[in-house]
Amino acid sequence: MWKRRALIITAIIILFFSSRLINLTLIPIFTDEAIYIRWGQIALQDPVHRFISLEDGKQPMFVWLMLPALKWISDPLMAGRLVSVFSGALTLAGLVLLSWKLFGEKIGWFTGFIYIISPFFLLYDRLALYDSLTTALMVWALFLTILLVDLLRLDIALLLGMTIGAGFLTKSSAQFALILLPSTFLLFDWKTKERRKRLLKLAGLGIVVTLLSKGIELILRLAPLSHMIGLKDHTFIVTNQEFIAHPFERLFGNLGGLWSWIQSYATYPLMVLFIVGMIYGLKKHRVKTLFLSLWFLVPFLALASFGKVLYPRYLLFMLAPLIPISVLGIKYLFILIRNYSYLFVFILFIYPAYFSYKIIYDPISAPLPLVDRFQLLDDWPSGYGIREVIDYINQRSKTEKIFVGTEGTFGLTPAALDIYLKDNKNVEVKGYWPVDTSIQELTEIALTGKPTFLLLKDTQVPKPEWPVDIVGKWRKGKGEVYSILLQFKSGGQ
């Protein structure tokens, strides 16, 4: 028994890390990653800036976890993305354990397999973003919640409180782990003779979880900019007052957009398994199935109702609890079509595996939703050309001091250049916005004889009056947008 389990665990570990580490930096750095990695470098350089992410209303946990990797790994992009890789490993372990706890060992192993091949989770486990870490913490919060209602132990309550507290330090959406804590009553054994005593104990442990998690959240109060989190949140969600005034203004439009992203990333084969799994789960495991569904529905409907600016990655932690239900669909298919079940399940896995393969080896042709193609591959947030520009600047700066202006003062530029050129004493980088305001200053710098460059990411055609030559241009994915490096003429003409 243990030998078989050891073989399965080894196979899952190899498959997971192969899928997450191969070609990890093939998708170029994009604007959000550049910001977070640069924050990490600044925080590593000076402890005074450990809360630097609060300047943009972002919690600091992801940046903190990046610091050891940034110290020991030479490629900053690799270092940042490794945090998400290991966050994904935590998610994988949590999903296997909670599925095993709810539905048995085989369901647990299959849950891990589906997580590994799911293109949605695979993509975000390979990007230096907050969302993979948030998903890991939410999955472990879900697992510990299940253990809490089953065992009613203080140590589990403390672990759950610390997990949710870590979530509060990572992303505001972790609040749903606390909001959903009363869902434990679904799993509570109402038939036991000691139900009153156990109910009081569960309520007391719930108070411990709440106080501990909120106590950990108070760490943010150590920084004077903690109020920026609330301001940033309302860039993406409406206030309670706005919602009350127009409760359904965004709901139906958001539902359509969110559903289209689920279709794209969950893929129809896995959606078929989920539907079959819901049917079987409501028949054989009604309470457990409803419990897992609740951990999807509550944040999903909240996002649809309150969301102002939405991205597919906001769905990541919500979809994780649905994977065990999808695995129930596999079990039901084996019951319904015994003779051809293996073949049918294999066919269902072909497209998700193909999608994931494309993300790993050929992301430009991967069938990503348009909004993610825009950010990661085809438009101005994408970092195609950054590596080439860095290599060129490093080569030019070996023998002379140079000046590089960038289109943009926050985001991909100048952050991506700062990430790789921060230790190059012969290079000065400065961001400009709008780019027209930089031309006079850059022209004057070039007149001093110092090689002077301008990196464009939005502007695609230099104006005729600019005294520049095009050094190089690099297409972003399949789009019609280019990274363009210009050099100013030393004579000003």
C-alpha positions, -999 to +999 in steps of 0.1 A: +000+000+000+027+025+010+049+015-019+020+023-043+014+056-026+051+065-028+051+058-065+020+079-070+034+108-050+067+106-069+048+106-102+027+136-092+057+156-080+077+149-112+047+158-134+039+189-114+074+204-114+080+194-150+049+212-161+057+243-140+095+246-145+101+238-182+104+270-202+094+290-171+106+323-185+094+317-221+065+340-216+083+374-212+079+395-182+048+416-183+038+448-165+025+435-132+054+411-128+079+439-134+063+460-107+062+432-081+097+420-088+111+456-086+094+460-053+111+429-041+145+441-052+139+474-033+127+457-002+157+433-003+181+462-006+167+482+023+144+468+051+129+502+055+110+495+022+096+461+032+061+476+029+067+492-004+038+474-021+014+494+001+023+525-019+001+509-047-024+495-022-010+459-025-004+436+005+032+426+011+033+389+016+040+379-020+069+404-021+083+391+012+083+355-001+101+367-032+131+381-012+151+348-006+147+338-043+158+373-054+189+370-032+201+336-044+188+334-080+205+355-107+175+359-130+149+381-112+120+368-134+129+332-126+131+341-089+097+358-089+080+330-108+094+304-085+073+318-057+042+310-077+055+275-086+059+266-050+026+282-042+011+259-068+028+229-051+010+239-018-023+242-037-017+207-052-010+192-018-040+209-002-064+198-029-052+162-027-057+161+011-091+178+012-104+155-016-090+125+001-106+137+034-140+142+018-143+115-009-115+090-004-079+083-016-086+077-053-105+110-056-076+127-039-050+114-064-072+122-095-078+157-081-041+163-080-038+151-116-065+174-129-050+203-111-017+197-128-030+195-163-056+223-159-043+252-182-058+279-159-038+268-128-007+259-149-005+293-164-008+312-132+016+289-114+042+301-139+037+338-134+050+361-107+016+373-095-003+373-062-030+349-074-012+315-071-002+323-035-038+335-027-052+302-042-028+281-021-038+299+011-075+296+003-072+259-005-055+253+028-080+274+046-107+252+031-089+220+041-083+232+077-120+244+079-130+208+070-107+194+097-119+219+123-155+209+121-146+173+121-120+173+149-129+204+169-093+209+180-076+241+191-044+234+172-063+232+140-081+265+148-048+281+154-034+268+121-066+280+103-063+314+119-027+318+108-035+306+073-063+331+069-041+358+085-014+351+059-042+354+033-050+389+046-014+398+041-015+386+005-048+398-011-081+413+000-100+384-015-088+361+013-116+377+034-138+351+018-121+324+039-134+341+070-168+350+055-173+313+046-163+301+081-200+296+090-202+271+061-188+246+086-224+242+099-231+223+067-206+196+076-215+196+113-229+163+127-264+174+138-273+138+147-248+134+175-261+133+211-235+159+221-244+183+194-250+212+218-216+208+234-199+203+201-217+233+186-206+256+214-170+243+209-172+249+172-184+285+178-156+291+203-130+278+179-145+300+152-140+330+175-103+319+180-099+317+142-114+352+137-094+369+164-061+353+154-065+360+116-076+396+123-047+400+147-022+390+120-039+414+097-029+442+121+007+437+110-003+460+081-009+488+106+028+489+112+030+508+079+016+543+075+002+535+041-020+506+051-051+527+042-040+525+006-053+489+004-089+501+008-084+528-018-069+503-043-097+478-037-122+504-048-104+508-080-116+473-088-149+469-068-177+493-061-183+506-026-213+493-005-231+526-011-226+523-049-239+487-048-270+496-028-278+525-052-275+502-083-274+466-071-278+449-105-260+474-127-229+452-132-242+418-123-254+404-157-226+419-177-200+406-154-216+372-153-212+370-191-176+380-190-167+357-161-185+328-177-167+332-210-133+330-191-144+299-173-153+283-206-119+292-221-098+281-192-118+253-176-123+239-211-154+220-222-141+185-213-134+195-177-168+213-176-184+180-187-167+162-159-179+189-134-215+187-146-214+149-143-197+152-109-224+176-096-251+151-106-233+123-089-222+144-059-257+157-052-269+121-053-242+105-031-224+133-013-250+161-012-238+180+019-201+179+009-208+188-027-229+218-016-202+228+008-175+229-019-199+246-043-205+273-017-168+282-016-171+289-053-206+306-055-202+331-027-170+348-040-181+343-076-214+361-071-197+388-050-172+394-078-200+396-104-220+420-083-193+443-071-166+441-098-156+472-117-124+460-133-121+422-138-094+398-150-096+360-154-070+354-126-096+367-100-114+334-106-084+312-097-090+306-060-127+302-066-124+274-091-100+253-070-129+238-048-147+226-079-119+203-090-129+175-065-164+177-078-151+172-114-132+141-102-165+128-089-176+130-125-148+106-135-160+082-108-196+084-121-185+078-157-167+046-146-200+035-131-221+045-161-199+033-190-176+006-176-165-009-208-153+024-224-148+046-194-110+047-196-111+056-233-138+083-227-119+099-198-087+098-219-104+117-247-117+143-222-082+149-211-067+155-245-077+191-250-068+204-215-034+186-219-030+202-254-038+236-240-013+232-212+013+219-236+009+251-257+014+273-226+046+255-218+062+252-253+044+277-276+025+303-256+020+326-286-003+300-302-020+290-270-058+296-270-058+321-242-088+345-237-083+378-254-078+398-221-049+376-211-034+375-246-035+413-244-016+414-211+008+386-215+015+384-252+001+408-278-001+443-265+018+470-245+018+452-211+038+423-226+076+423-223+086+411-257+117+429-267+128+436-231+155+409-230+169+421-263+170+457-252+187+447-219+214+427-238+220+456-262+223+482-234+246+460-214+268+455-244+269+493-252+276+502-216+307+481-213+328+509-227+308+541-221+281+556-200+246+557-216+212+572-208+179+553-214+145+570-213+114+549-212+078+555-223+061+552-189+070+560-153+053+530-137+049+494-148+067+475-175+089+505-182+109+516-165+106+487-139+117+459-162+149+479-171+155+488-135+152+451-126+181+440-149+202+472-150+201+482-113+238+472-107+251+487-140+268+519-130+272+530-166+235+531-173+210+557-161+173+549-167+145+575-164+108+571-172+087+597-190+050+602-195+037+614-218+066+606-241+064+639-260+077+657-228+110+637-230+121+647-264+137+680-256+155+666-225+167+635-243+179+656-273+199+679-250+215+648-232+225+634-267+241+667-276+266+662-247+279+632-266+264+606-242+246+578-261+209+584-255+181+560-261+143+559-258+123+527-254+087+529-267+059+506-257+027+525-267+039+549-294+045+529-325+056+556-350+083+582-340+073+617-351+093+630-381+107+659-361+123+636-335+161+634-341+163+596-337+173+565-354+155+531-349+179+507-332+155+478-332+118+468-329+103+436-315+068+424-321+046+415-292+031+380-297+007+380-326-003+416-321+005+447-342+023+463-313+061+465-310+087+474-284+109+500-302+143+512-292+154+546-305+188+563-303+190+601-304+214+616-329+244+632-312+242+662-335+205+668-327+196+664-364 
